[in-house]
Amino acid sequence: MLIALCSAKGAPGVTTSGLALTLSWPHGAVLAELDPVGGDVLAGYGRARLTVGGLAELELAARRGGLAGQLDAHLVQLDTAGRAWLLPGLTDPATARHVDWDRLAAALASVEDGAVDVVADCGRLRAEHFPAAVVRRAAAVVVVTGSTLRAVRAAAQVVAELRDERTGLAPQARALATLIVGAGEPYGEREIGEALGVPVVGVLPRDARAAAVLSDGAPAGRLFAQSALLRAARSTAVRLAEFAAAHEGRLAPPPTTPSASATTVGGGRGR
């Protein structure tokens, strides 16, 4: 099951939210860094960890021999339990123009046996080379927003654009939702949901200490797992997984394409 996260503008915390959700997912999950401006997780949470693989190398491998069976070799394990994985993003934004987003979207959407879901960080909707094909393939599309007037207004424009048939971005199941970061600044969950006209799947607090662990690789400490951010992420992950699953069955069958088996994700190589 493929779930796409995106934002309007500014810095609502899409990547940090996506990482928190992936680490808290009720079963196995892959965080796919598809933001065309590049990926930050290994530089921050990974503490500048170097690795072999990632989106750029996956794209190169796909050109040579297709995506079937390739995904697992380009993932990085995020947790000790082997339930959370990362597809590292681009290191050079200039290469985004060469990514075959349609083929990648088909491969990510095929990881769907119920054991592993893909949370795709797609970045800003209006960014150059935005992975629109991933949004179109997603079982659910989540607009991440803050709660200021400026943030909510921008999010409303994104929701309208996602719903506009002329843009070709509207998900087939119309499974749009929003995730609020820092509610009450000044608007609350109900007000934002009504303003956007979409369900609110969760609210994440502005927990600076826990967020620094995810975004900048700060020491986690023994209370990190019980931080306000991780507690909220766990409940939000359950709600989002249920929301996406409820809409997934309404999607039109995708074109036949080589699939990446979910049963192999995380099991192809040691890390």
C-alpha positions, 0 to 999 in steps of 0.5 A: 500500500502506497501513501503519499505525503506532500505539502504546500510551501514553507517548512511544515515538517513533511520529512520529519513527520514521515520518518516519525510515522514510519518508525511508528507504523503498526507493521513493516514500512518503507519511507521513500524519500521522493522529494525532488530537491533531495533527501535528508534522512541519512544526513540527519537521523542517520548522522551523515551515514554513508550507504550503497543504494537509494533512489538514484541507484535504483533508477539506474538499475531500473534502466538496465534491467527493470525494477522487479526484485531491485527495491530491496537492495536499495533500502537502509534499515532504520530500526533494530527490529527490522520493521522500518526501512528507508529508500534514501533520496537524491543527493543531487537535485539536478538528477530529478529530471531523469527519474522515471516517476511513473515506473517508480510509482508502479513499483512502490504501489506493488509492495502491497501484501499487507506486511509492508506499506510505503510512505512516500515523502513527495515534498512540495506540490509545486516543486519542479519535477514533483513526483505526480505519478506517485500521487496518482498511484497512492491509496491515500494522499496526505497534505501536511500543514501547520496551523497558522492562517498562512499555512492553512490557506496554502494547504487549501490551495493544494487540496483544491489542486489535488482535486482538480481533474484538469491537473491529473493529480487527483487520486483515483479514490479521492482519498485526501486527508491532512496531517497537522503539525503544531495545532493551535497556532492558532487553529485547531483540528476541527477548524482546519479540517472544515477549512480544507474539507478533508479528514484530519488523520492526525496531529503531531506536536511541536516537540523540539527535542524529539524532532531534533533526533529525527531531523538532526541526529541528536542523541535519542536518550532513553525517553525518546520512544515515550516523547510526545512526538512519538506517542502522537506518531503511533496513534496517527500511524494507526489511523492513517494505515486504516484510512488508506486501507479503507480506500485502497480497494476503490482504486482502479486496477493498475496496469500490469507491471513488474512488481517488487514483492513485499515479502522480500523487503528488508530481507535481501541483505544484511545492514 
